[in-house]
Amino acid sequence: DRKREVLAAGSPIQPIIKDVGEIYSRLLDHRPVIQGEIRYFVKEFEEKRGLRELRVLENLKNTIFETNEHVLPKCEQAMHDNLNEAFKRLQAANDMIHRLQEREHEERKVQADKLMGREEKRIAHWEEFMKEQQNKQAEVDEEHRKAMERLKEQYSEMEKELAKYVSF
């Protein structure tokens, strides 16, 4: 473009070229108009968006302030009260469980003592039973031995008598 302007600067074509350039700019070059529209749109968007974001930030600030000043202390107090109550209940439950465990331990000890007493009685009874069985076995063995001797005597008597009759 500059070369053309330099070449055409001294010639009578210069006004024509200038007019053609202006016509071209007005009809075909829309950059200045588009740039102006873009600047206007961006300006409007930023203003509206900025105000909207400012309102959102203000609402957030108010919500945070209200939460910090009112809701948080109420929640802390309620939590503290409820935790104290829960702690007291847990302590009471813990004490009850300890008492139950002690009772159960004592009951188990009593049961174990009873079981040991029964076991000792059973062992003593068993030993007595075994002694009695041994005595009965000894009696039966003695009776059996005597019966065997009687039978031997009886058979030897019978053999002697038979021997008398065999000599015929």
C-alpha positions in Angstrom: 0.0 0.0 0.0 2.8 2.4 0.8 4.5 1.8 -2.6 1.3 2.6 -4.3 0.8 5.7 -2.3 4.4 6.8 -3.0 3.9 6.1 -6.7 0.6 7.7 -6.9 1.4 10.7 -4.7 2.4 12.9 -7.6 -0.1 11.7 -10.0 -3.7 12.7 -10.7 -4.8 9.2 -9.8 -4.1 9.9 -6.1 -7.6 11.3 -5.3 -9.2 8.3 -7.0 -7.1 5.8 -5.1 -7.9 7.6 -1.9 -11.6 7.5 -2.7 -11.4 3.8 -3.6 -9.6 3.1 -0.3 -12.3 4.9 1.6 -15.1 3.1 -0.2 -13.3 -0.2 0.5 -12.9 0.7 4.1 -16.6 1.6 4.5 -18.0 -1.3 2.5 -15.6 -4.2 3.1 -13.5 -3.5 6.1 -15.7 -4.1 9.2 -12.9 -4.3 11.7 -13.5 -0.9 13.4 -17.2 -1.5 13.7 -16.7 -5.0 15.0 -14.0 -3.9 17.4 -16.4 -1.2 18.7 -19.2 -3.7 19.2 -16.8 -6.1 21.0 -15.6 -3.3 23.3 -19.2 -2.4 24.1 -20.2 -6.0 24.7 -17.2 -6.6 26.9 -17.8 -3.4 28.8 -21.5 -4.3 29.4 -20.7 -7.9 30.3 -18.0 -6.9 32.8 -20.2 -4.3 34.4 -23.1 -6.6 34.8 -21.0 -9.6 35.7 -19.0 -7.5 38.1 -22.2 -6.3 39.9 -23.6 -9.8 40.0 -20.3 -11.2 41.3 -20.2 -8.3 43.8 -23.7 -9.2 45.0 -22.7 -12.9 45.2 -19.6 -12.0 47.2 -21.6 -9.7 49.5 -24.1 -12.5 50.1 -21.3 -14.9 50.9 -19.7 -12.4 53.2 -23.0 -12.0 55.0 -23.6 -15.7 55.2 -20.1 -16.3 56.6 -20.5 -13.5 59.1 -23.8 -14.8 60.3 -22.4 -18.3 60.5 -19.4 -17.2 62.5 -21.4 -14.9 64.8 -24.6 -16.9 65.4 -24.7 -20.5 64.0 -21.2 -21.6 64.9 -21.5 -20.6 68.7 -24.9 -22.3 68.8 -23.5 -25.4 67.2 -20.5 -25.4 69.5 -22.8 -25.0 72.6 -25.1 -27.8 71.4 -22.2 -30.0 70.6 -20.6 -29.3 74.0 -23.9 -30.0 75.8 -24.6 -33.2 73.8 -21.0 -34.4 74.2 -21.2 -33.9 78.0 -24.5 -35.8 78.1 -23.1 -38.6 75.9 -19.9 -38.7 78.0 -22.0 -39.0 81.2 -24.1 -41.8 79.7 -21.0 -43.6 78.5 -19.4 -43.4 81.9 -22.6 -44.8 83.5 -22.7 -47.6 80.9 -19.0 -48.3 81.5 -19.6 -48.5 85.3 -22.6 -50.8 84.8 -20.5 -53.0 82.5 -17.7 -53.2 85.1 -20.2 -54.2 87.8 -21.7 -56.9 85.5 -18.2 -58.1 84.7 -17.4 -58.3 88.4 -20.6 -60.2 89.1 -19.9 -62.5 86.2 -16.4 -63.1 87.5 -17.7 -63.9 90.9 -20.3 -66.2 89.5 -17.8 -68.0 87.4 -15.5 -68.3 90.5 -18.5 -69.8 92.5 -19.3 -72.1 89.6 -15.7 -73.1 89.3 -15.5 -73.8 93.0 -18.7 -75.9 92.8 -17.4 -77.7 89.8 -14.1 -78.5 91.6 -16.0 -79.7 94.6 -18.2 -82.0 92.4 -15.1 -83.2 90.6 -13.4 -84.0 93.9 -16.5 -85.8 95.1 -16.7 -87.7 91.8 -13.1 -88.7 92.1 -13.5 -89.8 95.7 -16.7 -91.7 94.7 -14.9 -93.3 91.8 -11.9 -94.4 93.9 -14.4 -95.8 96.5 -16.2 -97.6 93.6 -12.9 -99.0 92.3 -11.9 -100.2 95.7 -15.3 -101.8 96.2 -14.9 -103.5 92.8 -11.5 -104.8 93.6 -12.9 -106.2 96.9 -15.8 -107.8 95.1 -13.4 -109.1 92.5 -11.2 -110.6 95.3 -14.4 -112.1 96.8 -15.5 -113.5 93.5 -11.9 -114.8 92.8 -11.8 -116.4 96.3 -15.3 -117.9 95.8 -14.2 -119.2 92.4 -11.0 -120.7 93.8 -13.0 -122.5 96.6 -15.6 -123.7 94.1 -12.7 -125.0 91.9 -11.2 -126.8 94.9 -14.6 -128.3 95.8 -15.0 -129.4 92.2 -11.5 -130.9 92.2 -12.2 -132.7 95.4 -15.6 -133.9 94.1 -14.0 -135.1 90.8 -11.2 -136.8 92.6 -13.8 -138.5 94.9 -15.7 -139.5 91.8 -12.6 -140.8 90.2 -11.8 -142.9 93.3 -15.3 -144.3 93.3 -15.1 -144.9 89.6 -11.8 -146.7 90.2 -13.6 -149.1 92.5 -16.1 -149.9 89.9 -13.6 -150.2 87.1 -11.7 -153.0 88.8 -14.6 -155.4 88.1 
